[in-house]
């Protein structure tokens, strides 16, 4: 039996929806804008999450690895989804922005732990890695956390 790579779109959509549900809406106090893929308007969001967008030059937005095992065979697809968190603004309070970015990533991880299957779309969803970056210039300060989430599907 061959499993097509069609689970990728449904899995990334379920991941995006899970993250959106875990965070305050952009129009609420401390709201977070959630973007699906690269979005120019992200540059204007004081708090944002981007899903399925590479945060490094040598990275794919979504990488799919397939393995087959057994006589059946059993097919396992591992999706590694790149994303990022941003918190920043016009002042130089790096500690505050670091706290905000960390709280957003914690909310994402908590949502994944609460529903490891993303509503039965995948067998397992988990935060795999995170890389923190921060910067400051004459226009303000920002903290970004690039992260990857692993989504596992079995067939």
N, CA, C and O of each residue as an XYZ file, in Angstrom:
620
protein
N       0.840     -1.167      0.000
C       0.000      0.000      0.000
C       0.891      1.238      0.000
O       1.832      1.321      0.789
N       0.609      2.183     -0.863
C       1.375      3.411     -0.936
C       0.547      4.559     -0.381
O      -0.618      4.727     -0.742
N       1.141      5.329      0.478
C       0.479      6.501      1.029
C       1.010      7.720      0.285
O       2.221      7.911      0.181
N       0.110      8.537     -0.226
C       0.527      9.729     -0.942
C       0.932     10.811      0.042
O       0.606     10.735      1.227
N       1.634     11.804     -0.442
C       2.078     12.912      0.385
C       0.937     13.890      0.669
O       1.180     14.994      1.157
N      -0.291     13.504      0.373
C      -1.447     14.363      0.558
C      -1.738     14.720      1.995
O      -2.432     15.703      2.252
N      -1.233     13.957      2.934
C      -1.469     14.267      4.349
C      -0.761     15.564      4.743
O      -1.109     16.169      5.757
N       0.215     15.993      3.966
C       0.991     17.176      4.318
C       0.116     18.413      4.467
O       0.199     19.104      5.482
N      -0.722     18.706      3.477
C      -1.556     19.911      3.536
C      -2.526     19.852      4.710
O      -2.681     20.838      5.430
N      -3.171     18.724      4.911
C      -4.129     18.593      6.015
C      -3.419     18.723      7.359
O      -3.955     19.336      8.282
N      -2.232     18.160      7.478
C      -1.489     18.218      8.737
C      -1.030     19.645      9.044
O      -1.130     20.099     10.184
N      -0.530     20.346      8.034
C      -0.083     21.730      8.249
C      -1.286     22.615      8.574
O      -1.188     23.493      9.430
N      -2.413     22.399      7.908
C      -3.630     23.159      8.222
C      -4.079     22.904      9.661
O      -4.452     23.839     10.370
N      -4.044     21.649     10.091
C      -4.446     21.315     11.462
C      -3.486     21.932     12.474
O      -3.912     22.382     13.538
N      -2.200     21.955     12.150
C      -1.219     22.582     13.029
C      -1.502     24.077     13.151
O      -1.535     24.616     14.257
N      -1.702     24.740     12.031
C      -2.018     26.174     12.047
C      -3.258     26.454     12.887
O      -3.261     27.376     13.703
N      -4.312     25.662     12.693
C      -5.560     25.870     13.417
C      -5.387     25.633     14.924
O      -5.972     26.349     15.737
N      -4.594     24.639     15.285
C      -4.321     24.356     16.695
C      -3.579     25.521     17.337
O      -3.890     25.919     18.459
N      -2.609     26.060     16.633
C      -1.840     27.196     17.162
C      -2.728     28.431     17.274
O      -2.676     29.132     18.284
N      -3.539     28.708     16.259
C      -4.452     29.862     16.329
C      -5.383     29.762     17.529
O      -5.625     30.753     18.218
N      -5.904     28.565     17.777
C      -6.845     28.380     18.886
C      -6.160     28.551     20.246
O      -6.821     28.873     21.233
N      -4.857     28.340     20.302
C      -4.128     28.407     21.577
C      -3.708     29.821     21.966
O      -3.293     30.053     23.101
N      -3.811     30.760     21.040
C      -3.291     32.112     21.275
C      -4.407     33.144     21.223
O      -5.419     32.931     20.555
N      -4.230     34.266     21.928
C      -5.241     35.320     21.853
C      -5.308     35.914     20.443
O      -4.286     36.049     19.770
N      -6.501     36.261     20.012
C      -6.703     36.845     18.685
C      -5.947     38.173     18.581
O      -5.738     38.844     19.592
N      -5.531     38.560     17.356
C      -4.740     39.792     17.203
C      -5.417     41.050     17.742
O      -4.725     41.981     18.155
N      -6.744     41.106     17.751
C      -7.432     42.307     18.226
C      -7.640     42.315     19.741
O      -8.174     43.286     20.277
N      -7.231     41.258     20.441
C      -7.326     41.191     21.899
C      -6.041     41.744     22.527
O      -5.022     41.891     21.853
N      -6.107     42.044     23.813
C      -4.906     42.475     24.527
C      -3.841     41.389     24.405
O      -4.123     40.208     24.606
N      -2.634     41.789     24.079
C      -1.515     40.859     23.878
C      -1.814     39.818     22.805
O      -1.296     38.702     22.857
N      -2.645     40.178     21.836
C      -3.008     39.255     20.761
C      -1.823     38.888     19.891
O      -0.824     39.605     19.828
N      -1.958     37.750     19.221
C      -0.889     37.221     18.375
C      -1.470     36.929     16.995
O      -2.449     36.193     16.872
N      -0.868     37.504     15.961
C      -1.265     37.207     14.585
C      -0.600     35.895     14.172
O       0.596     35.709     14.391
N      -1.372     34.988     13.576
C      -0.835     33.708     13.108
C      -0.929     33.692     11.593
O      -2.013     33.838     11.029
N       0.216     33.514     10.934
C       0.303     33.524      9.479
C       0.631     32.134      8.962
O       1.416     31.402      9.567
N       0.030     31.781      7.849
C       0.267     30.507      7.185
C       1.203     30.778      6.019
O       0.774     31.255      4.968
N       2.475     30.474      6.205
C       3.469     30.759      5.181
C       3.965     32.185      5.277
O       3.494     32.960      6.110
N       4.922     32.533      4.421
C       5.474     33.890      4.453
C       4.374     34.922      4.202
O       3.524     34.729      3.332
N       4.390     36.009      4.960
C       3.364     37.037      4.826
C       4.001     38.410      5.033
O       4.592     38.656      6.085
N       3.895     39.303      4.058
C       4.499     40.635      4.205
C       3.942     41.417      5.395
O       4.664     42.201      6.010
N       2.666     41.210      5.726
C       2.058     41.953      6.826
C       2.615     41.561      8.190
O       2.367     42.249      9.180
N       3.358     40.472      8.251
C       3.972     40.075      9.518
C       4.917     41.157     10.030
O       5.103     41.301     11.238
N       5.505     41.907      9.126
C       6.451     42.952      9.521
C       5.806     44.012     10.410
O       6.508     44.747     11.105
N       4.485     44.099     10.395
C       3.797     45.124     11.174
C       3.120     44.579     12.425
O       2.480     45.334     13.157
N       3.249     43.304     12.676
C       2.607     42.685     13.841
C       3.560     42.715     15.031
O       4.688     42.236     14.916
N       3.141     43.265     16.173
C       4.033     43.295     17.334
C       4.262     41.918     17.952
O       5.282     41.689     18.602
N       3.317     41.003     17.751
C       3.443     39.618     18.194
C       2.885     38.736     17.081
O       1.750     38.920     16.641
N       3.693     37.779     16.632
C       3.264     36.972     15.492
C       3.861     35.574     15.544
O       4.914     35.343     16.138
N       3.145     34.640     14.897
C       3.636     33.289     14.661
C       3.456     33.024     13.174
O       2.412     33.332     12.600
N       4.467     32.457     12.566
C       4.374     32.060     11.168
C       4.608     30.558     11.095
O       5.582     30.041     11.642
N       3.705     29.867     10.414
C       3.784     28.408     10.257
C       4.115     28.103      8.802
O       3.653     28.796      7.895
N       4.912     27.068      8.584
C       5.286     26.614      7.237
C       6.017     27.710      6.480
O       5.702     28.003      5.326
N       6.988     28.307      7.137
C       7.867     29.303      6.524
C       9.257     29.114      7.115
O       9.431     29.147      8.333
N      10.234     28.920      6.260
C      11.602     28.693      6.722
C      12.126     29.916      7.466
O      11.843     31.051      7.085
N      12.885     29.679      8.521
C      13.516     30.769      9.254
C      15.028     30.769      9.047
O      15.725     31.622      9.596
N      15.540     29.826      8.264
C      16.952     29.781      7.899
C      17.052     29.662      6.387
O      16.140     29.144      5.742
N      18.152     30.139      5.818
C      18.313     30.121      4.363
C      18.338     28.714      3.776
O      17.851     28.504      2.665
N      18.892     27.759      4.495
C      19.054     26.402      3.988
C      17.955     25.453      4.476
O      18.183     24.250      4.605
N      16.787     25.984      4.742
C      15.708     25.212      5.348
C      14.477     25.212      4.450
O      14.206     26.189      3.752
N      13.742     24.121      4.475
C      12.465     24.049      3.776
C      11.346     24.440      4.729
O      11.468     24.280      5.943
N      10.255     24.952      4.172
C       9.087     25.280      4.996
C       8.535     24.006      5.631
O       8.210     23.984      6.818
N       8.432     22.940      4.824
C       7.983     21.632      5.302
C       8.854     20.581      4.623
O       8.957     20.544      3.397
N       9.464     19.745      5.414
C      10.263     18.638      4.885
C       9.537     17.342      5.211
O       9.114     17.134      6.348
N       9.390     16.467      4.214
C       8.700     15.196      4.410
C       9.700     14.063      4.211
O      10.380     13.992      3.187
N       9.783     13.177      5.203
C      10.630     11.998      5.115
C       9.741     10.770      5.255
O       8.951     10.676      6.194
N       9.869      9.833      4.325
C       9.067      8.604      4.369
C       9.960      7.403      4.628
O      11.069      7.310      4.102
N       9.460      6.488      5.447
C      10.139      5.215      5.650
C       9.087      4.110      5.560
O       7.932      4.290      5.946
N       9.517      2.976      5.044
C       8.644      1.801      4.961
C       9.291      0.682      5.748
O      10.512      0.522      5.735
N       8.460     -0.098      6.438
C       8.982     -1.223      7.199
C       7.967     -2.351      7.199
O       6.764     -2.128      7.059
N       8.466     -3.555      7.356
C       7.598     -4.726      7.436
C       7.164     -5.225      6.074
O       7.445     -4.604      5.049
N       6.478     -6.351      6.077
C       6.030     -6.979      4.837
C       4.833     -6.267      4.251
O       4.555     -6.397      3.059
N       4.117     -5.515      5.076
C       2.881     -4.824      4.699
C       2.946     -3.866      3.557
O       2.067     -3.993      2.704
N       3.804     -2.965      3.402
C       4.649     -2.403      4.450
C       3.903     -1.321      5.222
O       2.885     -0.799      4.768
N       4.428     -1.001      6.386
C       3.930      0.137      7.147
C       4.707      1.364      6.684
O       5.937      1.345      6.626
N       3.989      2.419      6.361
C       4.620      3.647      5.891
C       4.518      4.696      7.001
O       3.441      4.958      7.536
N       5.651      5.277      7.324
C       5.692      6.358      8.298
C       6.146      7.615      7.580
O       7.188      7.624      6.926
N       5.359      8.678      7.703
C       5.766      9.973      7.180
C       6.079     10.895      8.349
O       5.275     11.054      9.268
N       7.249     11.491      8.298
C       7.657     12.479      9.297
C       7.719     13.825      8.583
O       8.520     14.022      7.669
N       6.870     14.738      9.012
C       6.877     16.087      8.481
C       7.594     16.976      9.490
O       7.251     16.976     10.672
N       8.565     17.717      9.039
C       9.224     18.706      9.880
C       8.786     20.067      9.362
O       9.164     20.482      8.266
N       7.985     20.754     10.166
C       7.394     22.023      9.774
C       8.162     23.152     10.455
O       8.274     23.186     11.681
N       8.689     24.075      9.651
C       9.410     25.226     10.187
C       8.424     26.341     10.515
O       7.411     26.516      9.837
N       8.736     27.080     11.549
C       7.914     28.216     11.916
C       8.715     29.170     12.773
O       9.875     28.915     13.098
N       8.087     30.265     13.131
C       8.777     31.227     13.979
C       7.789     32.048     14.791
O       6.632     32.228     14.412
N       8.283     32.534     15.912
C       7.556     33.425     16.810
C       8.292     34.756     16.783
O       9.521     34.784     16.717
N       7.553     35.857     16.833
C       8.179     37.175     16.915
C       7.453     38.016     17.950
O       6.224     37.999     18.027
N       8.218     38.750     18.742
C       7.686     39.771     19.640
C       8.656     40.936     19.610
O       9.859     40.757     19.799
N       8.137     42.121     19.373
C       9.027     43.272     19.309
C       8.256     44.565     19.189
O       7.029     44.574     19.087
N       8.995     45.653     19.202
C       8.376     46.961     19.087
C       9.387     48.071     19.181
O      10.591     47.859     19.035
N       8.876     49.265     19.428
C       9.669     50.474     19.351
C      10.500     50.821     20.559
O      11.156     51.863     20.550
N      10.511     50.017     21.594
C      11.376     50.354     22.727
C      12.530     49.359     22.827
O      12.655     48.465     21.990
N      13.352     49.509     23.826
C      14.554     48.683     23.935
C      14.442     47.609     25.021
O      15.456     47.098     25.497
N      13.233     47.273     25.403
C      12.990     46.307     26.478
C      13.120     44.871     25.969
O      12.118     44.187     25.756
N      14.356     44.424     25.777
C      14.564     43.073     25.267
C      14.042     42.023     26.240
O      13.555     40.979     25.806
N      14.130     42.274     27.538
C      13.636     41.305     28.524
C      12.137     41.085     28.354
O      11.671     39.946     28.381
N      11.386     42.159     28.181
C       9.937     42.045     28.001
C       9.570     41.301     26.736
O       8.674     40.457     26.749
N      10.255     41.606     25.633
C       9.962     40.915     24.370
C      10.386     39.453     24.426
O       9.732     38.584     23.849
N      11.478     39.191     25.123
C      11.916     37.799     25.288
C      10.871     37.019     26.084
O      10.558     35.873     25.759
N      10.334     37.652     27.133
C       9.275     37.008     27.920
C       8.029     36.754     27.064
O       7.429     35.683     27.150
N       7.640     37.731     26.241
C       6.465     37.568     25.379
C       6.674     36.448     24.366
O       5.794     35.607     24.182
N       7.829     36.430     23.709
C       8.103     35.384     22.722
C       8.128     34.012     23.391
O       7.591     33.047     22.846
N       8.741     33.920     24.557
C       8.776     32.654     25.289
C       7.394     32.183     25.691
O       7.102     30.989     25.632
N       6.538     33.112     26.101
C       5.167     32.748     26.487
C       4.379     32.235     25.285
O       3.572     31.315     25.419
N       4.608     32.821     24.120
C       3.925     32.360     22.904
C       4.376     30.942     22.561
O       3.546     30.078     22.276
N       5.690     30.700     22.587
C       6.187     29.354     22.281
C       5.691     28.343     23.310
O       5.369     27.210     22.951
N       5.625     28.728     24.572
C       5.100     27.840     25.608
C       3.637     27.506     25.344
O       3.226     26.360     25.528
N       2.848     28.480     24.919
C       1.440     28.227     24.600
C       1.309     27.252     23.434
O       0.420     26.401     23.429
N       2.195     27.377     22.446
C       2.185     26.437     21.313
C       2.514     25.034     21.802
O       1.823     24.076     21.456
N       3.561     24.910     22.601
C       3.942     23.589     23.106
C       2.838     22.997     23.976
O       2.561     21.801     23.883
N       2.207     23.802     24.811
C       1.105     23.316     25.646
C      -0.056     22.815     24.791
O      -0.669     21.798     25.113
N      -0.360     23.522     23.705
C      -1.447     23.100     22.806
C      -1.113     21.768     22.141
O      -1.990     20.919     21.982
N       0.143     21.577     21.752
C       0.549     20.308     21.137
C       0.494     19.168     22.153
O       0.112     18.050     21.809
N       0.864     19.439     23.378
C       0.791     18.397     24.411
C      -0.654     18.045     24.753
O      -0.948     16.906     25.115
N      -1.552     19.017     24.639
C      -2.966     18.770     24.950
C      -3.645     17.946     23.863
O      -4.592     17.213     24.148
N      -3.176     18.056     22.624
C      -3.761     17.294     21.513
C      -2.638     16.841     20.595
O      -2.350     17.481     19.584
N      -2.012     15.739     20.956
C      -0.860     15.221     20.209
C      -1.200     14.806     18.784
O      -0.301     14.669     17.954
N      -2.492     14.603     18.483
C      -2.882     14.135     17.144
C      -3.480     15.228     16.263
O      -3.863     14.957     15.125
N      -3.565     16.438     16.762
C      -4.153     17.560     16.016
C      -5.543     17.186     15.499
O      -5.861     17.371     14.324
N      -6.348     16.664     16.396
C      -7.706     16.276     16.009
C      -7.746     15.027     15.141
O      -8.563     14.928     14.225
N      -6.870     14.079     15.427
C      -6.763     12.802     14.696
C      -6.284     12.954     13.252
O      -6.551     12.089     12.418
N      -5.584     14.038     12.954
C      -5.029     14.225     11.609
C      -3.676     13.524     11.481
O      -3.338     13.011     10.415
N      -2.901     13.505     12.575
C      -1.595     12.848     12.585
C      -1.527     11.916     13.797
O      -2.370     11.980     14.692
N      -0.518     11.056     13.810
C      -0.338     10.156     14.946
C       0.359     10.858     16.114
O       0.133     10.509     17.272
N       1.203     11.841     15.813
C       1.958     12.528     16.852
C       2.392     13.896     16.357
O       2.854     14.034     15.225
N       2.245     14.902     17.200
C       2.759     16.246     16.933
C       3.579     16.670     18.139
O       3.138     16.527     19.279
N       4.784     17.198     17.884
C       5.635     17.616     19.002
C       6.592     18.722     18.560
O       7.035     18.765     17.412
N       6.894     19.606     19.497
C       7.898     20.634     19.269
C       9.252     19.939     19.240
O       9.596     19.214     20.174
N      10.024     20.154     18.175
C      11.283     19.437     18.021
C      12.511     20.279     18.363
O      13.463     19.779     18.962
N      12.487     21.556     17.983
C      13.663     22.393     18.243
C      13.260     23.859     18.264
O      12.192     24.235     17.782
N      14.141     24.681     18.835
C      13.916     26.126     18.858
C      15.265     26.835     18.881
O      16.215     26.379     19.517
N      15.327     27.959     18.174
C      16.524     28.789     18.142
C      16.109     30.234     18.392
O      15.271     30.780     17.673
N      16.686     30.836     19.391
C      16.329     32.209     19.775
C      17.286     33.199     19.124
O      18.497     32.978     19.085
N      16.728     34.290     18.615
C      17.500     35.395     18.050
C      16.933     36.685     18.609
O      15.727     36.780     18.839
N      17.763     37.661     18.828
C      17.250     38.949     19.266
C      18.117     40.038     18.670
O      19.306     39.853     18.414
N      17.480     41.187     18.456
C      18.215     42.294     17.866
C      17.663     43.626     18.332
O      16.536     43.718     18.819
N      18.465     44.640     18.175
C      18.066     45.987     18.576
C      18.711     46.965     17.601
O      19.881     46.830     17.245
N      17.920     47.959     17.173
C      18.456     49.037     16.359
C      17.761     50.331     16.755
O      17.076     50.385     17.777
N      17.936     51.369     15.949
C      17.367     52.675     16.293
C      15.845     52.695     16.245
O      15.228     53.633     16.750
N      15.227     51.676     15.648
C      13.766     51.616     15.546
C      13.128     50.763     16.637
O      11.905     50.762     16.775
N      13.923     50.044     17.406
C      13.362     49.229     18.474
C      14.083     47.913     18.655
O      15.224     47.737     18.229
N      13.386     46.994     19.299
C      13.956     45.709     19.682
C      13.010     44.592     19.266
O      11.791     44.760     19.283
N      13.580     43.452     18.892
C      12.751     42.304     18.553
C      13.403     41.001     18.967
O      14.627     40.874     18.989
N      12.561     40.039     19.294
C      13.013     38.693     19.630
C      12.283     37.727     18.714
O      11.056     37.758     18.620
N      13.029     36.877     18.045
C      12.459     35.837     17.188
C      12.892     34.481     17.708
O      14.021     34.297     18.163
N      11.966     33.537     17.629
C      12.293     32.151     17.951
C      11.929     31.319     16.724
O      10.753     31.155     16.401
N      12.939     30.802     16.052
C      12.690     29.852     14.971
C      12.487     28.488     15.595
O      13.230     28.098     16.495
N      11.484     27.758     15.123
C      11.226     26.444     15.712
C      10.836     25.453     14.625
O      10.448     25.830     13.519
N      10.950     24.183     14.967
C      10.418     23.128     14.098
C       9.469     22.254     14.925
O       9.677     22.004     16.113
N       8.438     21.813     14.246
C       7.476     20.890     14.838
C       7.471     19.639     13.984
O       7.399     19.717     12.757
N       7.548     18.489     14.627
C       7.500     17.213     13.924
C       6.067     16.676     13.979
O       5.437     16.621     15.034
N       5.585     16.285     12.803
C       4.269     15.667     12.678
C       4.497     14.278     12.092
O       5.124     14.144     11.041
N       3.997     13.251     12.760
C       4.204     11.873     12.338
C       2.868     11.276     11.921
O       1.879     11.347     12.650
N       2.864     10.681     10.717
C       1.673      9.974     10.227
C       2.057      8.538      9.944
O       3.149      8.266      9.446
N       1.160      7.619     10.263
C       1.391      6.195     10.043
C       0.310      5.648      9.118
O      -0.852      6.047      9.204
N       0.695      4.740      8.240
C      -0.277      4.087      7.383
C       0.154      2.669      7.072
O      -0.547      1.954      6.356
